[in-house]
Amino acid sequence: MYQATPRTGTGLASITLGGRSMPLMDQARIYACGITPYDVTHLGHAATFVWVDTLTRVLRTLGVEPVLCRNVTDVDDVLVRAAKREGLRYDDFAAFGEFRFEGEMAALNVRAPDYEPRAHRYVRPVIRLAAALVESGAAYVRDGSVYFRGGPAVEAAGTGRDEALRLAAQFGDRPGDPAKDAPLDAAVWQAGEPGYPAWDSPWGPGRPGWHAECAAMALSVFGPAVDIHAGGADLKFPHHTLHAAMAEALTGVRPCARAWLHVGTVTIGGAKMAKSAGNLVLAEDLLAVQPAAVIRLMILARPWASSWDYTPALLTEAANRLEALHRASGLPHTRPSAVAEIRRLLGTDLDVPAALDVATDAGGDAARLLTSTLGLT
Ligand code: ZN
């Protein structure tokens, strides 16, 4: 049976994320926004999930048991349209995508989550969330849809109005929808439309909104709050802002996440990776030419919040660093303080670059601890 072992000698177990120290007890609840399984896994997705996996491994090394929930957004308008183009049912299409994703995650040495809720199984919780938000006045019903009043949350997030409108449109929140009281209100429940899956609800047939799906899954699995909410930096707004606002409006528990792990974006030649731009670097292509440990180290050898530009030279650099770390693992241990130093650095905003320097320099136990904690074996 698992036993939490405080390692600091003071009894304190804690991790710093985003500069904020977070004391922990025996478990840490982590909700990671997972994939919408309609597309290939590119390096940007891989980076997010390798960092989430590393966070769980670091927590374990610090004597705290992570409980990870990584959802699958298998009810999604973009996914439905992609399935239609392929001539497939949306749920069959999603199942294929999910299967491929799981294979790639396993190949990248990313451990399976403890909970993997799929949105299509959480329609009833979304209906209950919508009903409660209507009841409290945080949302309203129009033409079979339920809209959450997004204004206060958007204002609190500090995203300028123009930028908020641009992102809302980009992520499918339909700011131009005339049924809404205000452009930045977001659908908790979307009225049925031809060509999209629909479930019965008190407001007629329809489907859940994206932010509400994640809020319902996180609330169902963990209750009102989690320790860490993780996802790609591009999910910060509107997705995480509105997920948090809906959950907090339902429960009254604020904040619904003690800390956020928004993993930096990966670019190519300064541009965001996108299928339409034809600049995707696929996880499976990298795995065909390099071991998972090299890809993981390339992703991890930087601050997690930083955006970075991929070049093949970074893979070579990571391969060299990995070789040096493995060589150091075979050396006698030279610095008794190095193991504690590595624990401290990893617990301080997951400072992998500094921990790598210490481990490669000190060798022995320190290098072996870092190798296993980062999943580089
Ligand atoms: Zn989410």
Residues whose N, C-alpha, C, O or C-beta is under 5 A from the ligand:
A	BS01	ZN	C33 C214
